[in-house]
Structure formats: C-alpha cells, structure tokens
C-alpha cells in the first residue's frame, strides 16, 4: 500500500509540514510536544539546558514539532534551529509584533 503524505504549507517562505503526530492522545497529553504542537506558528522563546548547568535560549516561530524535537525559525534570520525536546526546560510565548 502506498503511503500518502500531507503536502507542506508555506509559512514565511519555508515549507512547514502540519503536525501529524497524535500529541492530543496518551502518552503526550500535558507534554511540551502537545503544547508546542497546539501553538505551531507562534513566536516563542525556548530555554534549554546544555550540559549540567548551561542554559541557552532560542527565540523564533514554532515551525515543526516531532516526537523528540522541535524546529523553530529564528526571529532575525531565515535560519532554523532543531532543538532536542528533552533539553527544553521553559517555553515562553511572546506577543507577535
């Protein structure tokens, strides 16, 4: 049987695949994956722990959410950053300006 893929949406000049993971079902209810999937295309700041005590912040638009990662499009450039979902500690939702 041939698998059909959902066509990408174009957001900000970049292809964005709609979230197809069931993040509104167990075991994802109440997780960062669910929160990010519900807020795709919103401006966020994501704070991540790097190593044992380093914190790195990334600000951008939620572009794609997977089971183990989130992709954000950086606010001041056309670059994207892929973030390990398990390093995410804080998500701040920002007002779009």
C-alpha positions as CSV (number, residue, x, y, z in Angstrom):
1,X,0.0,0.0,0.0
2,X,1.4,3.4,-1.0
3,X,1.7,5.9,1.8
4,X,0.3,9.4,1.2
5,X,2.0,12.4,2.7
6,X,0.3,15.6,3.7
7,X,1.6,18.4,1.5
8,X,3.6,21.1,3.2
9,X,2.2,24.5,4.0
10,X,4.4,27.5,3.1
11,X,4.9,29.8,6.1
12,X,7.3,32.7,5.9
13,X,8.8,31.3,2.6
14,X,9.6,28.0,4.2
15,X,7.9,24.6,3.9
16,X,6.2,23.6,7.1
17,X,4.7,20.1,7.5
18,X,1.5,20.0,9.5
19,X,1.9,18.1,12.8
20,X,0.7,14.6,12.1
21,X,1.7,13.1,15.5
22,X,-1.2,12.3,17.9
23,X,0.0,14.8,20.6
24,X,-3.5,15.1,21.9
25,X,-3.5,11.4,22.9
26,X,-1.7,9.4,25.6
27,X,1.2,9.5,26.3
28,X,1.6,13.0,25.1
29,X,-1.2,14.8,27.0
30,X,0.4,17.5,29.1
31,X,3.8,17.3,27.5
32,X,5.9,20.0,25.8
33,X,5.2,18.3,22.5
34,X,1.5,18.8,22.9
35,X,1.9,22.4,24.0
36,X,4.2,23.2,21.0
37,X,2.0,21.4,18.5
38,X,-1.0,23.3,19.7
39,X,0.9,26.6,19.2
40,X,2.6,25.9,15.9
41,X,3.5,29.2,14.0
42,X,3.6,31.2,17.3
43,X,6.5,33.2,18.5
44,X,8.3,31.6,21.5
45,X,11.5,31.7,23.5
46,X,12.7,28.2,24.4
47,X,15.2,27.8,27.2
48,X,17.3,24.6,27.1
49,X,19.7,23.1,29.5
50,X,23.1,22.3,27.8
51,X,25.4,20.0,29.8
52,X,25.0,20.0,33.6
53,X,24.3,23.7,34.2
54,X,24.4,25.8,31.0
55,X,21.2,27.4,29.7
56,X,20.7,28.5,26.1
57,X,17.7,30.5,24.8
58,X,16.4,30.4,21.3
59,X,13.7,32.8,20.1
60,X,11.6,32.2,17.0
61,X,8.5,30.8,15.5
62,X,7.5,27.2,16.1
63,X,7.9,25.6,12.7
64,X,7.6,21.9,13.2
65,X,7.1,19.5,16.2
66,X,8.2,15.9,16.3
67,X,8.3,13.3,19.0
68,X,11.9,14.1,20.0
69,X,12.5,17.5,18.5
70,X,11.1,21.0,17.8
71,X,12.1,23.2,14.9
72,X,11.9,26.9,15.3
73,X,12.6,29.6,12.6
74,X,14.8,32.2,14.2
75,X,13.3,35.6,14.7
76,X,16.0,37.7,13.0
77,X,17.0,35.4,10.1
78,X,15.8,32.7,7.8
79,X,17.7,30.0,9.8
80,X,16.0,27.2,11.6
81,X,17.2,25.5,14.8
82,X,16.4,22.0,15.7
83,X,16.1,21.5,19.5
84,X,16.1,18.2,21.4
85,X,12.7,18.2,23.1
86,X,14.3,16.6,26.2
87,X,16.6,19.6,26.8
88,X,13.7,22.0,26.8
89,X,13.0,23.4,30.3
90,X,11.0,26.6,29.8
91,X,8.8,27.8,26.9
92,X,7.8,31.5,26.9
93,X,5.0,32.6,24.5
94,X,5.7,36.0,23.1
95,X,3.5,38.6,21.6
96,X,3.9,38.8,17.8
97,X,5.0,42.3,16.7
